[in-house]
Amino acid sequence: MRVLPLLLTVFLASVAAMIPVAVAVAVAVAVAVAVAQSAQVDLVEIDPATLAVRVTLPEHLFLPPDSVVLTIVATRGDTGEQIETRALLVAHADVWKPTPEDAAALRALQAELVAWRDALGGDAVSASLNVTIAACVGATRPNWRMPVTIEISYDGATGFEPLKTMGIQEAAAGISPDGPFRRCEP
């Protein structure tokens, strides 16, 4: 029997400098289950060190170390060239933040995005920010109808913007409530 992790991906699509952010949530094999509109975000103006993700999980679901990943992908419209930077977020109390090294790598990607935008014009460059969360299940299965809430902060965890709230059943579309989940390591 293959055990699938409960894997949620929050995808923030963006275009040019001022970015309308769309949120899509996916599970395991990246099957999109929902899309919602969020606020406008300028990915080149955000200090990556101030990014923070907060995840509220129901009882019996946990986020182990190495389970929250932030990815920014920049794409040139003229050539289709893409540059991707991934940051493994580290838990700080109840929020997950990039390490100083990952924040520096994200800044370098932002600089490349600005250079492309300046050379090609804002509409010829796009960027996306993705948050992937791989939760595990404790000794007791969670209530399938309880909500999972994912929020992001662009200001150092002072204020959070809700990205998505969904039931586990919605987040794990295609996985049976009795289906195999990744068990947390003792």
C-alpha positions as CSV (number, residue, x, y, z in Angstrom):
1,M,0.0,0.0,0.0
2,R,1.3,3.4,-0.9
3,V,1.0,6.1,1.8
4,L,0.4,9.6,0.5
5,P,1.3,12.6,2.5
6,L,-1.4,15.2,3.1
7,L,0.2,17.8,0.8
8,L,-1.3,21.2,0.3
9,T,0.1,23.7,-2.2
10,V,-1.0,27.3,-2.1
11,F,-0.2,28.9,-5.4
12,L,0.0,32.6,-5.7
13,A,0.1,33.6,-9.3
14,S,1.3,37.0,-10.2
15,V,1.9,39.2,-13.3
16,A,4.3,42.1,-13.7
17,A,4.9,44.6,-10.8
18,M,1.5,44.9,-9.1
19,I,0.3,41.4,-8.9
20,P,-3.3,40.2,-8.5
21,V,-2.8,37.1,-6.3
22,A,-4.9,34.0,-7.0
23,V,-4.8,31.1,-4.6
24,A,-5.2,27.5,-5.6
25,V,-4.9,24.6,-3.2
26,A,-3.7,21.2,-4.4
27,V,-3.0,17.9,-2.7
28,A,-0.4,15.2,-3.4
29,V,-0.6,15.0,-7.2
30,A,-1.3,18.7,-7.6
31,V,-5.0,18.5,-8.4
32,A,-6.4,22.0,-8.0
33,V,-9.5,22.0,-5.8
34,A,-10.2,25.7,-5.3
35,V,-9.3,29.2,-6.5
36,A,-9.9,32.5,-4.6
37,Q,-8.9,36.1,-5.1
38,S,-6.6,37.8,-2.6
39,A,-5.1,41.3,-2.3
40,Q,-2.6,42.9,-4.7
41,V,1.0,42.1,-3.9
42,D,4.2,43.4,-5.5
43,L,6.7,40.5,-5.3
44,V,9.6,42.7,-6.2
45,E,8.9,45.1,-3.3
46,I,8.5,42.5,-0.5
47,D,11.6,41.9,1.6
48,P,11.8,38.1,1.6
49,A,13.0,38.2,5.2
50,T,9.6,39.5,6.2
51,L,7.6,36.7,4.6
52,A,5.9,34.5,7.1
53,V,3.4,31.6,6.7
54,R,0.9,30.6,9.4
55,V,-0.9,27.3,9.2
56,T,-3.7,26.4,11.5
57,L,-4.4,22.6,11.5
58,P,-7.1,20.6,13.2
59,E,-6.3,18.4,16.1
60,H,-4.2,15.3,15.2
61,L,-2.6,17.0,12.1
62,F,1.0,18.3,12.5
63,L,3.6,20.1,10.5
64,P,7.0,18.4,11.1
65,P,10.3,20.2,10.3
66,D,11.0,20.5,6.6
67,S,7.3,20.5,5.8
68,V,6.7,24.1,4.7
69,V,8.4,25.2,1.4
70,L,8.1,28.6,-0.3
71,T,8.9,28.8,-4.0
72,I,9.2,31.8,-6.2
73,V,9.3,31.3,-10.0
74,A,10.1,34.2,-12.4
75,T,9.2,33.8,-16.1
76,R,10.3,35.8,-19.1
77,G,7.4,36.3,-21.5
78,D,9.7,36.7,-24.6
79,T,11.7,33.5,-24.2
80,G,9.8,31.5,-21.6
81,E,12.9,31.2,-19.5
82,Q,12.2,30.5,-15.9
83,I,14.3,31.0,-12.7
84,E,13.1,29.2,-9.6
85,T,14.2,29.6,-6.0
86,R,12.9,27.4,-3.2
87,A,13.1,28.2,0.5
88,L,12.5,25.7,3.2
89,L,10.7,27.6,5.9
90,V,11.7,27.2,9.5
91,A,9.3,27.3,12.4
92,H,9.4,30.3,14.7
93,A,6.8,29.8,17.4
94,D,3.5,29.5,15.3
95,V,4.9,30.9,12.0
96,W,7.2,29.6,9.4
97,K,9.9,32.0,7.9
98,P,12.8,31.7,5.5
99,T,16.3,31.4,6.8
100,P,18.7,34.3,6.2
101,E,20.4,32.3,3.5
102,D,17.1,31.6,1.7
103,A,16.0,35.2,2.1
104,A,19.2,36.2,0.3
105,A,18.6,33.7,-2.5
106,L,15.0,35.1,-2.8
107,R,16.4,38.7,-3.0
108,A,18.7,37.6,-5.8
109,L,15.7,36.2,-7.7
110,Q,13.9,39.5,-7.1
111,A,16.8,41.4,-8.6
112,E,16.7,39.2,-11.7
113,L,13.0,39.8,-12.0
114,V,13.5,43.6,-11.8
115,A,16.2,43.4,-14.5
116,W,13.9,41.4,-16.8
117,R,11.0,43.8,-16.1
118,D,13.2,46.9,-16.8
119,A,14.5,45.3,-20.0
120,L,11.3,43.9,-21.3
121,G,8.5,46.0,-19.8
122,G,6.3,45.0,-16.9
123,D,3.8,43.0,-18.9
124,A,6.5,40.7,-20.4
125,V,7.5,39.3,-17.0
126,S,5.6,37.2,-14.5
127,A,6.3,35.7,-11.2
128,S,4.6,33.2,-8.9
129,L,4.9,32.5,-5.2
130,N,4.0,29.0,-4.0
131,V,3.6,27.7,-0.5
132,T,3.7,23.9,-0.1
133,I,2.7,22.3,3.2
134,A,3.1,18.5,3.9
135,A,1.2,17.7,7.1
136,C,1.4,14.4,8.9
137,V,-1.2,12.6,11.0
138,G,-0.7,11.7,14.7
139,A,-1.9,8.5,16.4
140,T,-5.5,9.5,15.9
141,R,-7.1,10.5,12.6
142,P,-8.3,14.1,12.4
143,N,-11.9,15.0,12.0
144,W,-12.3,15.1,8.2
145,R,-14.6,18.1,8.3
146,M,-12.3,20.3,10.4
147,P,-10.7,23.3,8.7
148,V,-7.2,23.9,7.6
149,T,-6.3,27.6,7.4
150,I,-3.3,29.0,5.6
151,E,-2.3,32.7,6.0
152,I,0.7,34.7,4.8
153,S,2.3,37.8,6.1
154,Y,4.5,40.2,4.0
155,D,5.5,42.4,7.0
156,G,7.4,40.1,9.4
157,A,4.3,38.4,10.9
158,T,2.7,41.6,12.1
159,G,-0.4,41.1,10.0
160,F,-1.6,38.0,8.2
161,E,-3.7,37.8,5.1
162,P,-5.9,34.7,4.8
163,L,-5.0,32.7,1.7
164,K,-7.4,29.8,2.1
165,T,-9.5,28.0,4.7
166,M,-10.8,24.6,3.7
167,G,-11.9,21.3,5.3
168,I,-9.4,18.5,5.2
169,Q,-11.8,16.7,2.9
170,E,-11.6,19.6,0.3
171,A,-7.9,19.9,0.7
172,A,-7.4,16.2,0.2
173,A,-9.6,15.9,-2.8
174,G,-9.4,12.4,-4.2
175,I,-8.2,10.9,-0.9
176,S,-10.7,8.9,1.1
177,P,-11.1,9.8,4.8
178,D,-10.0,6.2,5.5
179,G,-7.2,6.5,3.0
180,P,-3.5,6.2,4.0
181,F,-1.8,9.4,5.3
182,R,1.7,10.0,6.2
183,R,2.2,9.2,9.9
184,C,4.2,11.6,12.1
185,E,7.6,10.3,13.2
186,P,7.5,9.6,17.0
